């Protein structure tokens, strides 16, 4: 019973980490990889906070 619970919690943790890193990590300065790393090591909530509080990437288009 406890093995199944651990597997379910891990899958839920992994999916939340992917959602945070794909949705907000792309827009932040730390990127998708570091956002996913923080989510997996600390927690998806703390990883979201770190990702959300970092500066957004600036997209500049040079029209020359």
C-alpha positions as CSV (number, residue, x, y, z in Angstrom):
1,X,0.0,0.0,0.0
2,X,2.7,2.5,0.9
3,X,4.7,1.7,-2.3
4,X,1.7,2.7,-4.4
5,X,1.2,5.9,-2.4
6,X,4.9,6.8,-2.9
7,X,4.6,6.2,-6.7
8,X,1.4,8.3,-6.9
9,X,3.1,11.1,-5.0
10,X,6.2,11.0,-7.2
11,X,4.1,11.0,-10.4
12,X,2.1,14.0,-9.1
13,X,5.3,15.8,-8.1
14,X,6.8,15.1,-11.5
15,X,3.8,16.3,-13.5
16,X,3.5,19.5,-11.4
17,X,7.2,20.1,-12.0
18,X,6.8,19.7,-15.7
19,X,3.8,22.1,-15.8
20,X,5.7,24.8,-13.9
21,X,8.9,24.5,-15.9
22,X,7.1,24.5,-19.3
23,X,4.6,27.2,-18.6
24,X,6.7,29.7,-16.5
25,X,10.3,28.5,-17.0
26,X,10.2,29.4,-20.7
27,X,9.4,33.0,-19.9
28,X,11.9,33.4,-17.0
29,X,15.6,34.1,-17.1
30,X,16.5,30.8,-15.4
31,X,14.9,28.8,-18.2
32,X,13.1,25.5,-18.3
33,X,15.9,23.2,-17.1
34,X,16.7,25.2,-13.9
35,X,13.0,25.7,-13.2
36,X,12.5,21.9,-13.4
37,X,15.6,21.3,-11.3
38,X,14.3,23.6,-8.5
39,X,10.8,22.0,-8.7
40,X,12.1,18.5,-8.4
41,X,14.7,19.1,-5.6
42,X,12.7,21.5,-3.4
43,X,9.0,21.3,-4.4
44,X,6.8,22.5,-7.2
45,X,5.5,25.3,-5.1
46,X,9.0,26.6,-4.1
47,X,10.1,26.0,-7.7
48,X,7.2,28.1,-9.0
49,X,8.1,30.9,-6.5
50,X,11.7,30.9,-7.6
51,X,10.7,30.8,-11.3
52,X,8.0,33.5,-10.9
53,X,10.2,35.9,-9.0
54,X,13.1,35.8,-11.5
55,X,13.2,38.4,-14.2
56,X,11.4,37.7,-17.5
57,X,13.5,37.2,-20.6
58,X,13.6,40.2,-22.8
59,X,12.7,39.5,-26.4
60,X,14.3,41.9,-28.8
61,X,13.9,41.8,-32.5
62,X,16.4,43.7,-34.5
63,X,14.9,45.1,-37.7
64,X,17.9,46.2,-39.7
